[in-house]
Amino acid sequence: MEILLWLVPAAVVTVVAMLWVGWVSRDGRGEVDRDVAVERLGKALAKELPAGTRRTAAPARDRSTGIAVRPSHGSGAG
């Protein structure tokens, strides 16, 4: 049992962190009106990017099936 005593400080810190996060993130703190949030998002998306940057489309990824397939060697089996 004594060998597990080194876990006590980690457990205490974890519990304190959980309680602190629960207290900080409780309802009613910093709540923003939905319409205001949508308006802010629209402004941010419409904003022009700084000079020297450009938007690029994400490259099309080749879909992998997870199975390795070897190319066939020749038209017949023998």
Stockholm file with secondary structure:
# STOCKHOLM 1.0

chainA/1-78         MEILLWLVPAAVVTVVAMLWVGWVSRDGRGEVDRDVAVERLGKALAKELPAGTRRTAAPARDRSTGIAVRPSHGSGAG
#=GR chainA/1-78 SS CGGGGGHHHHHHHHHHHHHHHHHHTCTTSSCCCHHHHHHHHHHHHHSCCCTTCCCCCCCCCCCCCSCCCCCCCSSSCC
#=GC SS_cons        CGGGGGHHHHHHHHHHHHHHHHHHTCTTSSCCCHHHHHHHHHHHHHSCCCTTCCCCCCCCCCCCCSCCCCCCCSSSCC
//
